[in-house]
Amino acid sequence: MIVLAIETSCDDTSVAVIKNSNVKSNIISSQNFHSKYGGIVPELASRAHTQVISQITKSALGDANTKIDDIDLIAVTSQPGLVGSLLVGANFAKGLSVRYDLPVIPINHIEGHIFSGNLQNNEIKFPFISLVVSGGHTSIFLVKSYTKYDVIGSTVDDAAGEAFDKIAKLLGMQYPGGPIIDKLAKIGNKKAFDFPRSMIHSKDYNFSFSGLKTAVRYFLNKEFPDGVPEDKIADISASAQAAIVDVLVKKTLSAAIEFQCKTIVIGGGVSANSGLRNDMGLECKKNNLNLICPEIEYCVDNAAMIGFIAEKKISEKQGKINNNLDFVVNPVKIRSKN
């Protein structure tokens, strides 16, 4: 099976070609201009998708040495995300479907991140625990198969990636600030300042990061009312990052132990964070657990993960595809059952 996959849930336009679970191409066009606005501007994001999606598709097909006539299935992200951005991808996929008589299957963006680790390790055994952590999502999943999973915990307010970006803004950094904090944290002292680990001792797998953002703001206002000295920024970055990472690691590890899973998979943009990868790796090693971290290009929003899970869903249905072009996009994210 050859799948043409399209991902436009936020500010990355991505098209990929997947053949028999292998990535043949994965083109990602990032909208870096949002940095000057301090965050993503939805209307500008959807316009940018419209401008490049056709060319990105041609590039993906070319890199995969594949013609549109070779495609068996189109997979497209339908939820969650920015409505305007989702509409661009969904409508483009529907147009290709009508023009070339190809079936389309809508895919949940979060499902892509859940299985992003499988792109480089197709031998992951079920069940496993998946931590999906990004700018808009922070959830833990008990994954039983390619079509069955339970949400066992989610953030009750800000996502981890959102907390990173907001704290970075307080420190005067450009958007997106998460990668900048990660870079500075490598040279800072994570024990310099004691920021709160919200809900770390709660008897569930939910998260809360809005309190950390507020704590950092109050701390900066009190300790550095005239501006943060340059020699303190690395230590603040390291301390704030540790507060986020400690909670993510503890809850994810606890879930793996409770549900007797031998493997943890992390996905989403924050899964590229070096502190999270390092600390999660150390704890998994102590507890004899396997840790799967996607390659960096699969941590960010990408179409390869969308095409991969689409193929697996069809395979579990023994190749049966119900082509229904009436599907609609939905901005609502997956919620915890707790």
C-alpha positions in Angstrom: 0.0 0.0 0.0 1.2 3.5 -0.9 -0.2 6.4 1.2 -0.1 10.1 0.4 -0.4 11.9 3.8 -1.2 15.5 4.5 -0.7 17.4 7.8 -1.7 21.0 8.3 -3.1 21.1 11.8 -1.1 24.2 13.0 1.8 26.1 11.4 3.7 23.3 9.6 2.7 22.2 6.1 3.8 18.6 5.6 3.2 16.0 3.0 4.7 12.5 3.0 4.6 9.2 1.1 4.5 6.0 3.1 4.9 2.6 1.4 4.4 -0.6 3.4 5.1 1.3 6.7 8.3 2.8 5.4 8.8 6.6 4.9 9.7 7.3 1.3 9.5 11.1 1.7 8.5 13.5 4.4 8.5 17.2 3.4 7.9 19.9 6.1 7.5 23.6 5.5 7.6 25.6 8.7 6.1 29.1 9.0 8.9 30.8 10.8 7.4 34.3 10.3 5.1 33.8 13.3 8.0 34.5 15.6 7.7 38.3 15.1 4.1 38.1 16.4 5.0 36.3 19.6 2.8 33.3 18.7 0.8 31.7 15.9 -1.7 33.9 14.0 -4.4 31.5 12.8 -5.5 33.4 9.7 -1.9 33.9 8.5 -1.2 30.2 9.2 -4.1 29.1 7.0 -3.0 31.4 4.2 0.5 30.1 4.3 -0.7 26.5 4.0 -2.7 27.5 0.9 0.3 29.0 -0.7 2.6 26.0 -0.4 0.6 22.9 -0.1 0.4 22.1 -3.8 4.2 22.5 -4.3 4.9 20.5 -1.1 2.8 17.7 -2.5 4.7 17.7 -5.7 8.0 17.7 -3.8 6.9 14.7 -1.6 5.9 12.7 -4.7 9.1 13.6 -6.4 11.4 12.7 -3.5 9.6 9.3 -3.2 9.9 8.7 -6.9 6.2 8.2 -7.0 3.4 9.4 -9.3 -0.1 10.3 -8.1 -1.4 7.3 -10.1 0.6 5.0 -7.8 -1.1 6.2 -4.7 -3.7 3.9 -3.1 -4.9 6.1 -0.2 -4.9 9.7 1.0 -4.6 10.3 4.7 -5.2 13.8 6.1 -5.3 15.3 9.6 -8.8 16.3 10.5 -8.4 17.0 14.2 -7.4 18.6 16.5 -5.8 21.9 15.5 -6.5 25.4 14.1 -9.8 25.2 12.1 -8.5 27.3 9.2 -5.3 25.2 8.9 -7.2 21.9 9.2 -9.6 23.1 6.4 -6.8 23.7 4.0 -5.4 20.2 4.3 -8.8 18.5 4.4 -10.2 20.4 1.4 -7.0 19.8 -0.6 -7.2 16.0 0.2 -10.8 16.0 -0.9 -9.9 17.7 -4.1 -7.3 15.1 -4.9 -9.8 12.4 -4.1 -12.3 13.7 -6.6 -9.7 14.4 -9.3 -7.9 11.1 -9.1 -10.6 8.8 -7.7 -8.7 8.1 -4.5 -10.1 7.2 -1.1 -9.5 9.6 1.8 -9.2 8.6 5.5 -9.3 11.4 8.2 -6.7 10.9 11.0 -6.5 12.4 14.5 -3.3 14.4 14.8 -2.7 13.1 18.3 -2.9 9.5 17.1 0.0 10.4 14.8 2.2 11.5 17.7 1.2 8.4 19.8 2.7 6.2 17.1 5.5 8.5 15.9 8.1 6.3 17.6 6.9 3.3 15.5 8.3 5.1 12.4 11.8 4.1 13.4 11.0 1.0 15.5 8.2 -1.1 14.0 8.9 -3.8 16.6 7.3 -2.0 19.5 5.1 -4.4 21.4 1.6 -3.6 22.8 0.6 -2.5 25.3 2.8 0.5 25.8 2.6 3.9 27.5 2.7 6.9 25.2 3.4 10.5 26.4 2.3 13.1 23.9 3.7 16.4 24.9 3.6 19.6 22.7 2.6 23.2 22.7 -1.1 22.3 22.7 -1.2 18.9 24.2 0.1 16.9 27.2 -1.5 13.5 27.7 -0.6 10.0 28.7 -2.1 7.0 26.8 -2.3 3.3 27.4 -1.9 2.0 23.9 -3.3 -1.5 23.3 -3.2 -1.6 19.5 -3.1 0.6 16.4 -6.8 1.3 16.9 -7.4 0.9 20.6 -6.0 3.2 23.3 -7.2 4.8 26.5 -6.5 8.4 27.6 -5.4 7.9 31.3 -4.3 11.5 31.9 -4.2 15.0 30.4 -3.3 18.6 31.4 -6.1 20.4 33.2 -4.9 23.8 31.9 -1.7 24.7 30.0 0.2 22.1 28.0 3.9 21.7 28.8 5.0 23.2 25.5 2.8 26.2 26.2 4.4 26.6 29.6 7.9 26.6 28.1 6.9 29.3 25.6 5.2 31.5 28.1 8.1 31.3 30.6 10.5 32.0 27.7 8.5 35.1 26.9 8.8 36.3 30.5 12.5 36.0 30.1 12.5 38.1 26.9 13.0 35.3 24.4 11.5 35.0 21.0 8.7 32.6 20.0 9.0 29.6 20.1 10.9 29.8 23.3 10.9 26.1 24.3 14.0 25.2 22.2 15.8 28.3 23.6 15.1 27.3 27.2 16.4 23.8 26.4 19.6 25.2 25.0 20.2 27.5 28.0 19.3 24.8 30.4 22.3 22.7 29.3 24.6 25.4 30.8 22.4 26.3 33.8 22.0 25.0 37.3 18.6 23.3 37.5 18.8 23.4 41.3 19.4 27.1 41.5 15.7 28.0 42.0 12.9 25.8 43.4 9.9 26.2 41.2 6.6 24.2 41.9 6.0 20.7 40.5 2.2 21.0 40.3 0.2 17.8 40.8 3.3 15.7 41.0 1.9 13.9 44.0 -1.7 13.7 42.8 -3.1 10.2 42.6 -3.9 10.4 38.9 -2.0 11.0 35.7 -3.2 14.6 35.0 -1.0 17.6 34.7 -1.1 21.3 35.5 1.4 23.8 34.3 -0.4 27.2 34.6 0.8 27.5 38.2 4.4 27.2 37.2 4.1 30.0 34.7 2.5 32.2 37.4 5.2 31.2 39.9 8.0 32.2 37.5 6.3 35.5 36.8 5.9 36.4 40.5 9.5 35.3 41.1 10.9 37.5 38.4 8.8 40.5 39.5 10.0 40.1 43.1 13.6 39.2 42.6 14.4 41.1 39.4 12.0 44.1 39.1 14.5 46.0 36.9 15.1 43.0 34.5 16.7 39.6 34.7 20.5 39.8 34.7 22.1 37.9 31.9 24.0 35.6 34.2 20.8 34.4 35.8 18.8 33.4 32.7 20.5 30.0 32.2 19.8 29.0 35.8 16.2 30.2 35.6 15.8 28.3 32.4 17.3 25.1 33.8 15.2 25.3 37.0 11.9 25.9 35.1 12.7 23.1 32.7 13.4 20.7 35.5 10.1 21.6 37.1 8.3 20.6 33.9 10.4 17.5 33.2 10.2 16.1 36.7 6.4 15.9 36.6 6.3 14.5 33.0 8.8 11.8 33.9 7.3 10.8 37.3 3.7 10.5 36.0 4.7 8.6 32.8 6.9 6.2 34.7 4.2 5.6 37.3 1.8 4.8 34.5 4.1 2.3 32.9 4.6 0.5 36.3 0.9 0.5 37.2 -0.2 -0.9 33.8 2.7 -3.3 33.6 4.0 -1.9 30.3 7.6 -2.5 29.3 7.9 0.4 26.8 7.4 4.1 27.0 7.1 6.1 23.8 7.3 9.9 23.8 6.0 12.1 21.0 5.1 15.7 20.1 7.3 18.8 19.8 8.5 18.7 23.4 9.7 15.2 23.0 12.7 16.8 21.3 13.6 18.4 24.6 17.1 17.1 25.7 16.3 17.3 29.4 13.1 15.2 29.0 14.9 12.6 26.8 17.8 12.4 29.2 15.8 12.2 32.5 13.2 9.8 31.1 16.0 7.6 29.7 17.8 7.5 33.1 14.6 6.5 34.9 13.6 3.9 32.3 17.0 2.4 32.7 16.7 2.2 36.5 13.3 0.5 36.1 14.3 -1.9 33.2 11.9 -0.2 30.8 12.4 0.5 27.1 12.3 4.2 26.0 11.5 5.1 22.4 12.2 8.7 21.3 11.3 9.6 17.7 13.9 11.2 15.5 13.7 15.0 15.7 11.8 15.3 12.3 9.1 13.0 13.7 8.8 15.0 17.0 7.4 18.0 15.2 4.1 18.0 13.3 4.8 15.8 10.2 2.8 13.9 7.6 4.8 10.7 7.9 3.2 9.8 11.2 -0.3 10.5 9.7 0.3 8.2 6.8 1.8 5.5 9.0 -1.2 5.2 11.4 -3.6 5.5 8.4 -2.0 2.5 6.8 -2.1 0.5 10.1 -5.8 1.3 10.6 -6.6 0.0 7.1 -4.5 -3.1 7.7 -6.4 -3.9 10.9 -9.6 -3.6 8.8 -8.1 -6.0 6.3 -7.8 -3.3 3.6 -11.4 -2.1 3.8 -11.7 1.6 3.2 -14.9 3.6 3.6 -14.4 6.7 1.5 -16.6 9.4 3.0 -15.9 12.9 1.9 -18.5 14.3 4.3 -16.0 14.3 7.3 -15.5 17.7 9.0 -12.5 19.1 10.8 -12.6 19.5 14.6 -10.4 21.7 16.7 -11.2 19.9 20.0 -8.4 17.9 21.5 -8.6 14.4 23.1 -9.7 14.7 26.7 -8.8 12.6 29.7 -11.4 10.1 30.9 -10.5 10.9 34.5 
